[in-house]
Amino acid sequence: MKKILILSIIVLLGFWACQSPLEGFELGFKDPIEKAKIEIHFYNPSGSLPTDLKISFAGPDSNLVVTNLNTKKFKVSPEGLLIVAVSPEVIPSSDKPVKFTIVADASGFTKSTRMVVFTNQSNQGVWIPMFNENNPPAGVSSKEVIIPNAQGGVLSSNQTISTGTQKPENASLVLVAGTQLTDIDNKPVAGNLNVSIQHFDNRGATIGFLPTGGVATNPVDANGKSLANPFDLPNFAGFVSVVMSNDQGQIVKQLSKPLELSLELNPTTYNPRTKTNIKAGDMLPIFSFDIDKNQWKAEGESKIIQEGSKLIAKLNISHLTDWIAGWDREICRQGPTFVFKSNFNDVDMWYYCQVIDSKTNKVLIEYYPWVNNGWSFSISYKPIDAENIKLKVYDYSGYWGGDNINPIAVTKEVPFCTQQNVSVDITSIPTPPYVEVAFEIICSNGKKIDLDALPATFKIQFSEVGKSAWQELLEIKRPNMNGRTYRVREKRSYDFRASTDGGVTWPYKQLNKYLESTKISYRIEDKGFCK
C-alpha cells in the first residue's frame, strides 16, 4: 500500500527532497529482510565502478536469492552496494545450506566470482574488487581467459595462462591435460571454464590486498593441524589469486594433477632470515588462504631460483585459492582488555586512543573505540612490539575533533601480551550535547497510530556540506518513534539523506541544512498510518 508522507519539520529541517524540493512525496514502504542477508560491496581499486557492471547469481540455490525487499530486481547502487538475501520462505541450516555464486562482470574488467553459503540466518558481508585489466592498481596485474569445453570436468590439453608482462614482476600457471577439476562438494566442473588470475607484487600498497589484512587468526599446517600461535606477514614477496568457474556457477577447488605456478619476485625484497635482499637459493615460506573456509594454511617452502634476470618461486598446487609468499611473524592472540569508566552511557561516538611503548613513548597502535561507561576493547592479533604498554585517551572524536595532543587519561603500565582487565577512568571527559530526532504521527477523529504501517527502519546519514562523505547518523526502528545522536551539532550545517530500504537507495535528501536547534521533529500526516 502506498503511503503519502508529508514532512513538515517543526524546528529546522524543512523537508526531505527527491531530486528537487517537494511539499509531499509518495513512499512505497516495504519491510526489508533482516535475516540471512548479505551486503555485497563492489569497488574498483583504481577508479570508478564500470557503468556496465552486470551482476548475476548462479549455482544450485540461485533461485532462492532475492533483494532485501524480496524482489528479483537486482541493482547495484551508485556507491557499489547490493543487498540480497535468502528467500524468507526458506530457513538455511547446516543440514540444508543455501549455496549460490555471485558473478560480477563488465567490459574491460576481470570477471569476479564468489561463492556464498548460508548455514543459518546470520547476516554476511563481502567486498568484491573489480580489476580493470588495462588500468589496474599499482603493483597488480589481472587477466581473464576462457578454457573451452572441459568435458566431464577433465582438461583435454595443456593450458598456460599468464598475467602478462606489463609490470616488473608477473605470474603464470600451467595446467596439465587430463586434470580432473572438482568443486567444493567434489563434483566435476565441466563445460567452458572462466579463469581469473591476479598477481600482486610487493611494491607500493599491495599489502592492502592481502586476505584478512595478512593476519592469520586461526592458521593450520599443511596437514590441517592447528598452529600454536597466530601470525601476520609484514614481509611478503607477492601473492596470486586464481579462480576457475563454469557457466553454471561451479567454482573449481581441487585439481587431480597439480598445476605449476610461477611467481616472479621483486629482487629488492628483504629476507628477514638472512638480513639482506633475497637471492637464488633462499627458502621462501608459502601460505594459502581458503576464502570459503576463512582459513590460513602454512603450505611449506619454495627454493628461489633464477631464470635469466628473474628471481622466481615455483609452486605445485592442487587446490585453487589465494597463494602467498612471505615470512610470517608471531603475534599476540590477546593482550590486556581496557574497561572504560565514564559519565555517559549512550554516546554514539568513538574517541581517539593510543597504545604506547611505556619505555620509549612510541605510538604502537591507534584506536577509535566507544567509551561509554563499562565498554571495553582488547588488544588482539597485534605484533609484540614492546614489553610493556600504556593506553592514552584523548578528548577527541572522529566527528567533532577536539584535543588529540594532550591525553585526558593515561593508564598504568601493563605487559603487552598478558590477559588482564585494566580500568580507564575518563570521567573528566564532559558528556557532549546531543540532537534528538522525533517522528510525530497526526491522527484525527479519535484514531490512533498504526505502527505496523510505518517503515520497519528509517536510516539517516549525514555529510559535511557538498562533500558526499556520508556517515551513519542514526537508525530508527519501529515501534520507536524517536532517537538521539551526538554526531552532529546545532548551529552547524550538514547534508542529510534518508533510506527506508535498509540503505540500498537514498532518494530523500536535504542539502546544506543549518541546525538551528537540538531537536529535529518530523510531522507526518497520513490516514494510512492511523487505525
N, C-alpha and C positions, 0 to 999 in steps of 0.2 A: 504494500500500500504506500502510495506516495505521501510525503508529508510536506506541507508548506511551512517553512521555518522563517519567521520574521524576527530578526535580531535587532532589538533596539537597545543599544548599550547605554545603561543609565549613567555611568560615570565618565568613561573615556574612550571606548574603542570604536564608536561609530557603528560599523557593521562589517561582517566578512564579505569579501567580494570575489566573484568568479570572473576573471578577466577584467571587468570594469565594475565600479560600484553599482549595486542594485539595492532597491528597498526591500526586496524579498527574493528568495530563490527556492527552487524545488530540490529536495533531497530524497533520493530513493534509498532509505535505510535498509540494510540487511546485515544481520549479525555476522561478523567474521568468525570463521572456525578458529578455535583457540587450542585445539589438541591435535597431535600428530601432524603438525605443520612444519615446513622448512622454509627459512628465509634464504633465498639464493641471491647473492650479490655478485653481479658480473662487473668486471672492470678491465680497462686497458692500461697496463702499467706505463705505457709510453704515450698516452694521449687520450682522446675521447673514444667512447664506445662507437663501434661501427653503426651506421644508420640502418643497415640491412641485417642486423642481428636477428637470427632465426632460432627460436627455442622449440624443441620437441621433446617428447618423452617416449621411451621405448622400454622393452623388457616385459617380463611376464605379467606384471601388475600395473602397467602403464594406464590401463583403462580406469584404474581407481584414483588417478591423480586429478585433482580439481584445484581451482583457485581457492584462496581463503574465503571467498564469497560463494563457494560451492557452484562455480560455473566452469565452463571449458574455454572461456575467453582469456587465454594466457597472453599477457602483455608485460614486457619489461618497462619499468618506469624510466624516465629520463636520467635518473640517478643510478640506474643499473639494478634496481631491486625487483625481484619477482617472488611473491609468497604463494606457495602451493601447499596442499595438504592431502592427506588420505581421505577419501570419501567418508563422511560421517556415518555412512551405513556399514562401515567396516571397522572393527577394532583389531589392530595388529597385535600379535603376540609372538612369543618365541617359537611356539608350535606352528603358528600361521603368520609368518612375517610377510610384510608387503615390500616387494622389491621392484625398483624401476631405475631407469637410466636417464640422466639429464644430458641432452645433446645440444650444444650451442655452436652455431656455425655462422660465418659471414665471409663474403668475398675478400680475399687477401689475408685472411686470418686463419691460423691453425685451429682446426675443429677441436673442441673441448668436450670430453665425455666423462661423466662422473656417475658412479653407481650410488644409489641411496637405498638403505634398508631400515625399515621401521619394525621393531620387535615389541613396541609398546606405544603409548600415546604421548611420550615425551616429545618436546619440540627440538628441532635441529636448526643448524645454520651452517652455511658454506660460502666461501669466497672463491669465485672461479675467474682466473685471469684469462683474457683473450689476447693472444700474442699476434701482433702484426708482423707477418713474415718479412716484409720489406723494410720495416721500421721498428724492430724490437728494442727493448730497453738495452742500455749499455751492458755488455757482458753476456747477453743472451742471444742464442740463435734458435730458431724454431722452424720445423719442417713438417709437412703433412704429405703422405703418399698413399696410394691405393695398391694393394696386392690383390689381383683378380682371382676369384673363384677358387678358394681353398676347399675343395670337395671333401666332405666328411670332416672338415677341420684339419686336413693334412696339407702341408705345403708341397706343391708339385715341383718347385725349383728353388735353387738358392736365391736369396734376396739380400742385396746390400743397400743400406739406407744411410745417408749422411746428412748432417745439419748444414753442410755447405762449407765454404771457405771464406766467408765474409768477415771473419774476425780472427785474431791471432791463434786462438785455440778453439777446436771444434770437437765433434764426436761422430762416430759412425758405428753401425752394427751390422752383423752378418747373420742371417737366418739360414738354416740348413734344410735342404729338401728332405721330405719325409718326416718333418717335425709335426707331431700331433699337438694341436692347440686346444686347451680346455679352459673353462671358466671357473668361477669360484665354487660351483657345485660339481665340478669335474665333468661337465658336459661339453661335447665338441663345439667349437666355434667355427662354423662353416660359412661359405659364401665370400663375397668381396670383403676385404679387410681394410679398414682405415687405420693407418699407423701415424700417430702423432709423437714427435720426439722433440724435446727441448734440451739444450745444453746450456749450463750456467758455469761460466768460468769464475775465478775468484778476484776479478778486477772490479773496482767500483763497489756498488752497493748490492751486488748479487746475493750477499749473505742473507738479505731480507727475504729471498725466495725459498730459503731452506724450510722444509716442512717442520711445523711446530716451532718455528724460530730457531731450529737447530738444537733444541733442548729435548733430550730423551728422558722422559719421566719413568717409563716402565720398560727398559731395554731387556732384550734376551740375547743369548749367544746363538751360534749357528745351529745348535740343536734344539733351540726353543726354551732353554732353561733360563730362568730369570737371573739377571746380573745383580750383584750385591748393591751397586750404587748407581744413581742416575748420572748422566754426563751431558755436556754440551760440546760444541765444535767451534772453538774460537779460531782455529787454524784449519780451514778446509781448502782442498785443492780444486774442487769443482764437483758438479753432480749432473746427473742426467735423469730425465723423466721420460718414460716410454709408456704409451697407452695404445693398445690394439683393440679394435672393436669391429663388429659387423653391423649390417643394416638393421638387425633385429635388436640392437642394444646390448648384445652379449659382449662382455669385456674379457679379453684373454688374461688369465692369471698364471697358468702353468704351461711349460714347454717340455715335451718329452725329450728333446735334444737341446742342450744349452746353446744359446746364441753367444757370439763373441762381440763384446762391447769394447771399443777403443776410445779411450778418454785422453785427449791431448791436455797437457799440463803447462801451466804458466811457469817458466824457468825461474822466476823470481819468488816462487812460493817458498815460504820459510818452513823448515823442518824443525820442530821443537826438540826432536830427539838428538839430531846432530848439531843443533845450534847454528845451522847455516842453510843456504838455499838448497832445494832438492837437486839430486843428480841421479844418473843412471845407477841402478843397484840398490837404491834406498827402498825400504819396505814401506808401503803406503796402506794404512788401515782402510778397510772398506765396510760401509754400512748400508743397510737398506731400510726404507720406511714404507710399510704397507698402509696405504691410506684407508683401506676398508676396515682394518683392524686397529688403526691408530697405534701401530706397533713398530718400534725401532729394533733392528737386529744387527748385531756385530757379525759380519759375514766372514771375516778373516783379513788377509793382507794380500797385496799385489806388489810384485817387484817392478819398480820403474825401469823401463827400457828406453833406449834411444834409437829412433828411426830417422836417419838424415839429421835434420836440425831440430827435430821434435822430441820432447820427452813425453812418453806415453805410458798409461796404465791400461793393461788389457784384462778384461774380466769375462769369465764364462758364467752366464747366469741362466737359470732355469725357471725363474718366476719374474713376472713383469711388475715393476713398481718404481719408486724413486731409488736411484743408486748414488751414494755419496762417498767421496774420497776425502779423508781428512784425519786429523789427530784429535782424539777425544780427551776431555778433561773432566775429572770427577768434580761433582758439585754437591752442595748441601741439600739434602732432601727437605729438611725442615729445621729452621733455627728458632729464635725466640718469637713469641706472639705478643704484640703490643696492644694493650687494652686501654681505651680512652676513658677518662673521667672528664665530662664537660657539662656545661649548663643547658644544653639543648638536646632534643630527642628526635626532631623531625626535619632537621635542616638537610635539604637535598643538594648539598654542595660538597665538593671534595677540597681538601686543604693540602697544601704543599708540605711534604716531609722529606728529610734527607737521612739516609743511613750513612754514618761516617766512621772511618777508622779512628778509634779513640786515641790512638798513639800519634797519628800524623794529621788528623783532622781532614783527611782526604775524603771527598764525597764518593761513596761507593755505589749507591743506588738512590734514585729519586722516585718517590711515590706521590700519588694523589688519592689518599683513602678518605672514606667517610669518617667523621669523628664525632658522631652522636654518642651520647653517654652510653657506655657499655659496649660500643662497637669495637672490633678488633681486626687486625690483619697479621699474617705471619710472613716471615722471610722464608721462602721456599724455592727450591731449584735454582739457587744462585751460586756463582763461583765463590769459593772461600778466599777472599782477597785480603782478609785481616783476621787477626786472632781474636780481638775484642772490638766491639762496636758500641755506638750510641745512636739514638734517634733524636733528630731535631724536628720540631714542629713550628710552622710559621703561620701567622695570621694573614694568609694569602690564599685566595681561591682562584680557580681557573675561570670563574665567571666575573668576579669583581676586581681581581687583582688584590693589592694590599702590600704588606711589607714582607718581601722574601729575602731580606738581608739579615734582620735581627730576629732570632728564634724566640718564640713565645714560651717554649719549654724544651728542655734537654733531659733525656733520661740518664739513668745510671749506666755505668759500663757493664756490658754483658758479653759472654762468649758468642761468637758468630754463629756457630752450628750446634748450639745446645737448646733443646726444647724447654722453655720456661715462659711463664707469663710475666710481663713487665708492665706495671701501671704507668700511664702517661697522663699527668694532671694538666689539663688545658682549660681549667675553669676561668683563667684570666682572659680567654677569648670571648668577647661580648657576643651575645646572640644577635645575629643580623636581622634587619627588618624583612618582612615578608609581604607578598602580594596575594590577595585572595581572589579566587575565580569562582563565581556562583552563577547557576542557571535558575531562572525564575519562570516557572510554567504558569501561565494565566488561564484558569478555567472559570467559566461563567455558569450562571443558572444552577448553582449548587453542585456542579460536577467536581470531581477530584482528579488528581494526576494519575494517568495510567503509565506507570514506569516501564512496563514491558513494551510500550510503543516507542520508547526513546532508543537512540543508538546504544548498543552494548558498550561501546568505547568511543570516547571523543579525545583524540590526541591533538596536542598543540605543540608546535615548535616555534623557536624564535631565532633571530639572527641580528647581528649588527646591521644597521640600515645599508641596503644596497650591496651587501657582500655575499648573500646567499650561502653563508656558512651556518647551516641550520643545526641547532642543538635542541635536545629534548627540553621542553618546558614542564609539562605535566600530562598525565593521562587520567581522565575521569571515567570511571566505570559505574554503570547503574547498579544499585539504586542510589548511589551517592550523587548529589547534585552540586557539589562544591569541592574545591581543592585549594591547596596552599602551596606556594613556591617561594623560594628565597633567591632564585636565579636571575630575576630581573628587579630593577629598582624604579621607584617613582621618580618623576622629574627627568626621565631619560626617554629617548626614542628608540624603537625597535621595529623590525619587520616580524610579522607573525603569519603562521599558516596553520591550517587545521585539516584533520583527516577523520573520516568515520569508517574507513575500511581497513583499519589496522596499520596504516602507514604506507600503503602501496601508492595511493594518489593523494595529492594535497591541493585540491581545487579551490579551497577557500583561503584567501589571503588578505592581510592588512599590511600595508607598507608604510613605513615611516610614521608609526603611531606613537604619540607622546603620552606617557603615563602620568596623568595629572594627579592620580590618587593611588592608594594602595589596594583598591578594590576594583575588580573587573566584574561587571554584572551583565548577564545576558537575559533579556526579557523575551520569552518565547510565547507567541500566541498562535495556537493551532488546536482546533477541536479534536483532531486526531490523536492528540496527546492526553485527552481527557476521557473520563468514563463516568 
